[in-house]
Amino acid sequence: MIRLFVGLGNPGPEYEQTRHNAGLWWLDAAARELKVALAPDKSFHGLVARTSVNGQSVWLLAPQTFMNLSGKSVAALANFFKIAPQEILVAHDDLDIAPGEVKLKLGGSHAGHNGLRDIHAQLGADQYWRLRLGIGHPGSKAEVLHWVLKKPSLDHRIAIDQAIDRTLKALPDFLSGNMEQATRVVHTSKPPRPNNPRPVTNAETPPADGGT
């Protein structure tokens, strides 16, 4: 079963609505579904909630390090409570998937995502579950930093929120350890692709890097 749910993002109000925080959007929705409240915990460098499912403690964690130090928070909690990598699910934004689509994967490459890279390094393993929330790609590698640290368009945000709502239907399967069924639930529905993103103009300047 999944004993630790993690939502990746950057802390602070300036990043709250940016694409890079899609993992935190998912975690907030999961916390509402499980009727728990995230609260600061300095020991684990993040916002933490705990609940119990069939007598087993389940943790929700929103690291409050910047993205590229996410592993510090995840490893602190996982090591303290002896949670194995395969009992961890990390929700995160994914450039290679269209807004509104989600994929569930065990292990594999961090695909250039600095939060995943640090989690891998701190855990010493990549065999944790990844809930990959599509945010789309700007079309150019040079524009990626600007893209992830900006708010999505309204239609993209609606598509992402709808995808989050759909994946919450897999929560019972995550909690029972039925990952095969969870994968089916997550992958069952693929919405129509949103309109192509608005091109980024040269006049737009990306904000300071919060540690992508």
Secondary structure, DSSP 8 states (H G I E B T S, - for coil): ---EEEE----STTTTTSGGGHHHHHHHHHHHHHT---EEEGGGTEEEEEEEETTEEEEEEEE-S-GGGHHHHHHHHHHHTT--GGGEEEEEEETTS-TT-EEEEES---TT-HHHHHHHHHHT---SEEEEEE----SSGGGHHHHHTS---HHHHHHHHHHHHHHGGGHHHHHHT-HHHHHHHHHH-------------TT---------
